[in-house]
Amino acid sequence: MSHLLSLTRAAKLVGATRVELQKKMKSGELVAFDGMVAVKDLLACYPAAQLEDTAEYRRVTQIKERAFAKRVFERILPDAEVLATRLTDLSKRLTQSESQVGRFNALLGKIWDKFRETENRSSGETAATLSVLRHWLEHEVEQAMEPGFTNPLEIKDGVLSVLSAQVTLLPSKQDFLVEGQATLLEAALRAGVSLNYGCSGGNCGLCKGRVVSGQVRKTRHHDFPLTRAEQERGVVLLCSNTAVSDVVIEAAVTDGVQDIPFQQISASLKSRANLNDEVVLLHLQTPRSQRLRFLAGQRVTLKVGASFTAELPIASCPCDDRNLLFHVHRQAGNLFSDYVFDKLKNNETVEVEGPQGEFILHEQSGRPLFFIVLDGGFAPIKSLIEHAMSLEA
């Protein structure tokens, strides 16, 4: 059977979404094997897919052509040691394949010798039959060994396996790709997967996960101490490790608002912009070591100035938990609104408390989604839609 790919990997290779592939599987256009697809079937469904169309190829080419800054390399290419390990593993697989081909050819030589030896000891019709069978086998093997069609998706998957690694979570069976120098936690959040975590800085230990298979590597220091027993069981902090190879990890995923803790964070105003005369967009940024954990559609309480407060829905996606967006409406006589419109300055501290609310996306539902905006404004809908897009819902 041809090499099998997960939906996440297959979608990446052909430039489609998981949802699009799922629809093709449901309609019978794309054959699936327990949620996996074969490379040959994927190419048959997307015959226009070519090597040069891969996103990884395009991005690396852009880097070379435009000589992007070092930070762009860091965002797209894995850590040097991780890249070296993946290339080494790829070389090992190539060496093993070449060794198997060599042993196969040697075995074929022994088989032909055994045929000729048996033919020489036989006579009449038996010898003739053996001769015909030997020539037929030699012809078929020669045909099979001829260089044939090279599946471009297999080449692209080889490139993808070097530039990224796939993570499968248990028991939820969710999967995502780790690209560039992202940690396991960062990659999960970008993909819309709500892993349990706290500080995201290696201090609280809430993002523990157990490596079931595959290899991870510590890329960031953490102060939280793991016991010897945990280390022996393969427990790591997801905020401080990246995937070297494809890995399977046992880790808790948020099931609902009850799993989100109440938090108090001192954020700073990074920027503000007038969406119109009556609405201003606030962009708050949390400290690197204390990001806001929330679900799309939830709200928080903001405090500015001396003690001016307002409860506002978050207008950004949980996939970027450090950069929080809010829509503030002008309300004459409202102390919070007046302060935001007339006095709030860049880099000023804004206290954030929360989150609250149960107006969240039910990710397991396969029904169509309709959003109706009323008094609450567009902010929570924007957060929900961005989260749905990160999940490719």
Secondary structure, DSSP 8 states (H G I E B T S, - for coil): ---EE-HHHHHHHHT--HHHHHHHHHHTSS--BTTBEEHHHHHHH-TT--GGG-HHHHHHHHHHHHT--HHHHHHHS--HHHHHHHHHHHHHHHHHHHHHHHHHHHHHHHHHHHHHHHHHH--HHHHHHHHHHHHHHHHHHHHHHS-----HHHHHHHHHHHHEEEEEEETT--EEEEETT--HHHHHHHTT--B--SSSSSSS-TTEEEEEES-EEE-S---S---HHHHHHTEEETTTEEESS-EEEE--B--SGGGS--EEEEEEEEEEEEEETTEEEEEEE--TTS-----TT-EEEEEETTTEEEEEE--S-TTSTTEEEEEEE--TT-HHHHHHHHT--TT-EEEEEEEE------TT--S-------TT-SHHHHHHHHHHHHHT-
